[in-house]
Amino acid sequence: MARFSGKVVLISGGARGQGAAEARQIVAEGGRVVLGDVLEAEGQALAAELGAAARFLRQDVTRAEDWAAAVALAEREFGGLHGLVNNAGIYRPLPLMQTDAAHWERHFEVNQLGCFLGMQAVVPVMERGGGGSIVNISSTAGLRGSPNAIAYSSTKWALRGMTKAAAVDLAPKQIRVNSVHPGPIDTEMVKVWSNEQRTKRLSQIPLGRMGTAEDVARVVLFLLSDEAAYVTGAEIAVDGGASL
Ligand SMILES: NC(=O)c1ccc[n+]([C@@H]2O[C@H](COP(=O)([O-])OP(=O)(O)OC[C@H]3O[C@@H](n4cnc5c(N)ncnc54)[C@H](O)[C@@H]3O)[C@@H](O)[C@H]2O)c1
């Protein structure tokens, strides 16, 4: 039987990049996906590509009501929800002395508050279904110091800690919570880097290449699947060794 047969997974920020790669792999393995994103055209196009196994809704992760709508859509269309990938995020690099409170707060709202709201929103439906798996997408910026990323780093370190706190809280409900820490992954997000910055980052990766969205997706699928039935509160770097 396909690994995701009968499973429904909600992916925030699922319109492109890593979220889209996860959606394609889950559907290829027999699962169904609800994609939330603020990018409506990309999200609708991906849902159309994936067909009957996918639904898209416009979802801003900073709004609790958008999370409620995403969960309701999963229940209405697919009869339940087994997995959540807290994947939506923003990365607007600035050094400490150029970071103002508004910049800090925007990273907090999307990358940290959004993930908190997401975990809260899915617990009741997962509990009704007998359990579930939540994967929080942090970063190597949540494992060590990262240049020009004081606001981003604060959220990704927080998400790593929130993952462990939630794993303890939710274990009695058979809901597992783990964090994934991608290194430099070749998506739209890192197009803000200059050629020099990109070359420098590459030189710091022992495996000698940028990661792909598919590299991260394969690890996320493992954590979502029953193969990881005894894994909770763990953190897995997917970074070519960059955080070593
Ligand atoms: N690309 C990298 O090098 C890298 C490295 C480490 C961690 N990450 C993390 O991986 C995750 C996915 O990023 P990606 O690389 O696919 O980049 P991406 O920019 O392609 O994807 C991020 C997605 O989040 C969506 N999003 C942003 N704000 C949102 C909001 N308020 N509500 C809903 N959706 C919103 C975007 O529209 C986009 O589709 C992010 O959490 C990011 O921080 C990326």
The ligand as a Gaussian input file, in Angstrom:
#p B3LYP/6-31G(d) Opt

LIG

0 1
 N       15.284000      28.261000       1.125000
 C       16.121000      28.143000       2.147000
 O       17.370000      28.247000       1.994000
 C       15.606000      27.827000       3.530000
 C       16.529000      27.471000       4.513000
 C       16.083000      27.174000       5.782000
 C       14.738000      27.224000       6.080000
 N       13.849000      27.580000       5.106000
 C       12.427000      27.606000       5.473000
 O       11.710000      26.737000       4.620000
 C       10.345000      27.177000       4.528000
 C        9.915000      27.196000       3.072000
 O       10.677000      28.147000       2.364000
 P       11.076000      27.986000       0.814000
 O       12.536000      27.788000       0.765000
 O       10.191000      26.994000       0.157000
 O       10.811000      29.480000       0.284000
 P        9.527000      30.121000      -0.468000
 O        9.674000      31.578000      -0.271000
 O        9.459000      29.594000      -1.840000
 O        8.280000      29.553000       0.335000
 C        7.702000      30.204000       1.430000
 C        6.205000      30.214000       1.234000
 O        5.575000      30.792000       2.383000
 C        4.539000      31.625000       1.918000
 N        4.152000      32.642000       2.909000
 C        4.850000      33.741000       3.279000
 N        4.130000      34.458000       4.164000
 C        2.964000      33.788000       4.363000
 C        1.822000      34.020000       5.158000
 N        1.711000      35.120000       5.943000
 N        0.806000      33.136000       5.111000
 C        0.898000      32.033000       4.307000
 N        1.950000      31.758000       3.529000
 C        2.976000      32.635000       3.555000
 C        5.105000      32.244000       0.651000
 O        4.088000      32.832000      -0.146000
 C        5.793000      31.052000       0.020000
 O        4.937000      30.320000      -0.834000
 C       10.305000      28.543000       5.221000
 O        9.794000      28.383000       6.540000
 C       11.763000      28.940000       5.288000
 O       12.034000      29.840000       6.350000
 C       14.251000      27.886000       3.837000

